[in-house]
Amino acid sequence: MTNEETKGSLLLDEQLCFALYAAQRAVTAAYRPLLDELGLTYPQYLVLLVLWERGEMPVKELAAALRLDYGTVSPLLKRLEAAGLVRRERSARDERSVLVAVTGQGEALRERAECVPGTLLAETGLGGPEVERLRKELWQLAAKATAVADRAR
């Protein structure tokens, strides 16, 4: 590619990264009142979504599923454990590995959380096909951006 082909606008509102950032912040803010009723932050909600879906798992796998590093996930788990929603324990098979699982209290919260996704979609007016298209395009963008970041390492 020539220098001319790689030139782009430096206007803020024309940046893909800024549109994604603004959308992410707006969506997280829209979730906030729904999650406040459950006593959860958005990152804590994401942790529970993974555990509700996949069950007990090593912290390392949980971090990978959330695309976060161990150092970011660990404080989230400490707060969820203090709230009685998850438990952490060393693996009997591998002492280096820490397993995390939802507690009975965390499972009970799942039932209350089931309305969150539908409520958010109803309040934003987004329909099923539109959501599916957006999700597909965002995962494609994430994969492409990850490939670029991996090549840069």
Order of alpha helices (4+ residues) and beta strands (2+ residues): alpha-alpha-alpha-beta-alpha-alpha-beta-beta-alpha-alpha-alpha
